[in-house]
């Protein structure tokens, strides 16, 4: 029987890592379903996406991921109701629309329970509400006045001409333009080489509805052929997937085996002076992907230039994207990982002090961290423990104790309920901490491993969506590699 480490390495041998396996999301599927057939305006261009959308309504009337995240449910439900209204003369969807709108009323009162808003929510939601108002939808419009204010503040930060440039992150949420788009500015400057807008199916669908651009339609056709109708939130996303899977592999033995070389070579081939984004087909680099890719390439023997991090440095912290309002904790953790493996970096001490200070001041109750890229504090806290150990071990002990004390009776961990993904991140951190001389009861790790093994015997790789983009999503191979890696780490105790 192969070891857990062998199974993890097999993902690299089988070239699964980098394939970009994301499940469909209701939000992006609805946008694709809105497109009319170019030759028959009374028919959808992608009936399989419309069928997927109609069959993925939750019993409570909402749309969105199975994970209850209220912003996601509201946004996904609103666009689903808008799109189904456009096709109501062809399909019997009135009852679905009615129950969907009622669910928005219920879920709106719970939005404050979410730790973070999804990407672009404050930009997109007002434009969708304007569409809903014109259609006469009865909704709690006043509840979203705050988001209109935030939308304007964000737009005030961005020079107007950059709103139509593929070089800024707002193009990922380009559908926020709504009816305020300037048709004269809709040119190729906003479009990626693959035909997409920000490698976002929803933004690309909006762009196509405005322009009937054939390259955008071709991009969407390729996606529908690949997925069968349910559309992911981002495509492709191969750089992110490769870097995070390498990280999970590295943690097992704190080295990268030869089987990882092809993935490292692909990452090195797309490395640029300003770093990398989550896909080589996306024009916007970011700190998170840049930092973790830097760390993995350095550990594989490559020599990326550490001056890249100057592109992301602010006065008190580092930013992940330009024009962002909230700095990412996990990106700072990964920056520490990168700084730890660049001994020749002249600014290493200054940068590391800034990162550590930021993480210290953003730790909740000296115990855990939240982040805007993931719905669970166990992801960020697990990565923070590993990253901070070599810099400020005093910040780590409280986080370790928090993880130990919040383990569930079945051995799992989870913010809302126990999940294999959150259990894997917690277990990785605890085994790492124990390796470095920290004290962790062996039964805590054994019980966690038992829980993970049980979950693997029951799973079809359909992991709950907890990563945050415009909607929540589930990067299959990133999660699966974390689970296999955590089990392999316990196997070596």
Helices and strands as residue ranges (DSSP letters): H 4-13, H 26-33, E 36-37, E 40-44, H 47-54, H 70-86, H 94-108, G 111-113, H 121-134, G 141-144, H 145-157, G 160-164, G 169-180, G 183-185, G 188-190, H 201-211, H 214-227, H 238-253, G 258-260, H 261-270, H 287-299, G 306-312, H 329-339, H 348-361, H 377-388, G 393-395, H 397-405, H 420-435, H 442-458, E 467-468, E 472-473, H 476-491
